[in-house]
Amino acid sequence: MADLTGQVGELRMSVQVIRKATGAVENYEVVGAATKEQAEALGAVMADEAEKKED
């Protein structure tokens, strides 16, 4: 498993749909975030905890 360090993250994605039949444009923004528990389950170490381990 990779040794990941960092803060809880957020992922954003913009999607634009153009309807072929009407030419109507729809814009969507998808936002995802990882909680501290999810990050820990993936093996990530929080930045402040990583600094403590280095000391």
PLY file of the C-alpha trace (Angstrom):
ply
format ascii 1.0
element vertex 55
property float x
property float y
property float z
element edge 54
property int vertex1
property int vertex2
end_header
0.00 0.00 0.00
1.23 3.48 -0.80
2.29 5.72 2.06
-0.10 8.63 1.54
0.04 11.86 3.48
-2.08 14.97 3.28
-5.29 16.59 4.33
-8.84 15.45 3.80
-9.48 16.08 0.12
-12.19 17.29 -2.17
-12.60 16.32 -5.79
-14.59 18.46 -8.26
-15.65 17.64 -11.78
-17.67 19.73 -14.22
-19.80 18.02 -16.86
-21.49 19.77 -19.75
-24.26 17.94 -21.62
-25.42 19.26 -24.98
-28.68 17.69 -26.11
-28.45 16.65 -29.74
-32.19 16.95 -30.43
-32.69 20.42 -28.93
-29.22 21.91 -28.56
-30.02 22.60 -24.91
-26.94 22.87 -22.70
-26.92 21.44 -19.18
-24.07 22.03 -16.75
-23.44 19.77 -13.77
-20.81 19.95 -11.07
-20.00 16.78 -9.17
-18.27 17.22 -5.80
-16.83 14.41 -3.72
-14.95 14.51 -0.45
-13.06 12.01 1.65
-13.70 12.05 5.38
-10.90 11.41 7.84
-12.26 7.91 8.46
-12.34 7.09 4.74
-8.81 8.39 4.26
-7.58 6.29 7.18
-9.33 3.22 5.75
-7.33 3.75 2.55
-4.11 3.94 4.54
-3.63 7.70 4.34
-1.95 9.56 7.18
-3.07 13.07 8.03
-0.40 15.75 7.47
-0.15 16.74 11.13
0.19 13.09 12.18
2.94 12.52 9.58
4.91 15.44 11.03
4.65 13.91 14.52
6.04 10.59 13.21
9.06 12.35 11.70
10.05 13.84 15.08
0 1
1 2
2 3
3 4
4 5
5 6
6 7
7 8
8 9
9 10
10 11
11 12
12 13
13 14
14 15
15 16
16 17
17 18
18 19
19 20
20 21
21 22
22 23
23 24
24 25
25 26
26 27
27 28
28 29
29 30
30 31
31 32
32 33
33 34
34 35
35 36
36 37
37 38
38 39
39 40
40 41
41 42
42 43
43 44
44 45
45 46
46 47
47 48
48 49
49 50
50 51
51 52
52 53
53 54
